[in-house]
């Protein structure tokens, strides 16, 4: 029973959904502070390529993920400086980050001495739980068949939900995203908060990119993320800025990603372009459904000050 | 990670001590406070004292310095000179946070609440004793308890956007009480409230005063001041006129204290008014908050006539201008330009029919600040030749027209391609008048035409308006400046809470009568004493 096509594709939806979840969760934190960073795709590539390089040099997966996260955060720092300090248009700055990250990955990946294209990670993660657990019907492959990064991502979802909605720090960051002037009057530093959360977003993207390259594809290719960063960006909206919904949404998007293979195995043929567009179509449908109910629209809508630069003088 | 050490709400403990009489110190004492903005004093050596357990009203016109004085006490402005004593101790308040630490808090006219947060979350935000983990339940319990005690009942779980304005105001007060505020400043709190909400606010204020707290109540409404306050201090032109016990005060004296400056009646030339150019009949409209802002307004402006609309800001003036110009929908009533009903006409149709508008907020609605002046001056005329031929606008014609208007209206400081927002206020206002008047309007609605301008610019603008009237234009002039109303108007109407309180001939209008009307008192007969005040 655990060999059924459906179950296997659901299990692999969780795997492919994990980098989407990591990057999307990060972007969600960023957006709760009122900063919109369109550069997720670039940060995944830029952070991921360095994380991948690390994995070819050292056997610690944790170290590669940390390095990827760090580099992603540095890319996000560029966006924070442009968007928060210089108050440039966040759409333009985010798109510039996509181009920068993609270019950086291409440059690092193709330079002769690194030859990352031929490199391989030194180690791969094994499932955390033993064979007996993995053989359990249904929950075996779905719940117990994963490596520790998947479980960590579940932990991060719980932590993000608690942090954002149950702690003083979460209240502060949400007030910065909702109404920076009010936050400022009660002594919360709008600029610092936005820098920190923008970098958290970059770290999530860098870590997601690293996981994708080292553990899922185990190889680096130019443009290997193939739009996953954009899906992660859409995920934030699809999930209504709520961490637990992001968890579900990431696996839904992951399943859509796999749908092509599944359908092929089952003998149906659907153009891949249609399948690739589905996450975005789904996001639009979700927005339409949500906006039809005003109370829900209010609850699950973007932070009010999203992508609005804050300046004390103009309030 | 439990959170038993939740923030202490303002307890009655210190307050009751203060209330029990024999307290040697006043709650607050302000000595010779002076605060200037750009060299213009908003407060000039103002003394003010506030006792524990009293509701102290600050009465005065717009620009009398009420808000400035309150902002000084609330730590928002630092005074240029003067001393602040709180409960007998000299303090230096560098920020609103510091004032809060001393127990002084202010409810601003614009609420500072995060819209999508719940009531409880707004209270927790920025509170120094909010634990790392916010304990919703204990917070909500405390909010409910404070609310019951002072009649400030509001559901702690409700999001701010779901609440009415009156409830939002309660949250603002709760927020301050929760911070332990014992000196509460309310800046024009009733301006946004319905009468019922105002009554419930007054009950809260009384409950707090009975608890020994001190309340400053800023208002320009005589009735409210007489109803709720224990003492009144009147400010005028940044100076303290005097303080009286409310029980010993009468409305006429207060009105005279508030308004009674020397109003020299200028030599006024009168044009002979012609036929009706703008008529408003039974007009009703809502304000931004959904409250009724205009109630059954009747008006008529004839050719070669200036009708001045007097009143304290926020009594429906802005809505009146917007409804007439088509920027706001009316609920009931009719508007005529000449004898054509324009109630349902679009703004563009009204412009084409000869309606000009000088808006109150010259930078935001008057001009596109980022565009050069020439483009701004073309904003209404660009639809027709010579400025445009078909879809193409002739830049040359736009520039030429701008230069001739600059000369005609004496607009100075214009450089090529410079954003209009860099011009001075007086020049911007001249430019708006140039644009509106060059279209040759039949009717001009001018809102606060000289607000914030220097003396020379004021004179120039007024002369332009008078000349325009003499040329036959009907002008509806909305102004909070009484002198301006008295100087320019051929007829005066007073707006109060969206209603026309009275119509006056400027030659017979005394500051006292105007002040009473503006503060919402009807004048039964023209008092004989009216002239004495001048």
Interface residues (C-beta under 8 A of the other chain):
Chain A: X166 X167 X168 X169 X171 X172 X174 X175 X178 X179 X181 X182 X183 X185 X186 X187 X188 X298 X304
Chain B: X96 X97 X112 X113 X114 X115 X116 X117 X121 X124 X125 X126 X130 X131 X132 X133 X134 X136 X159 X161
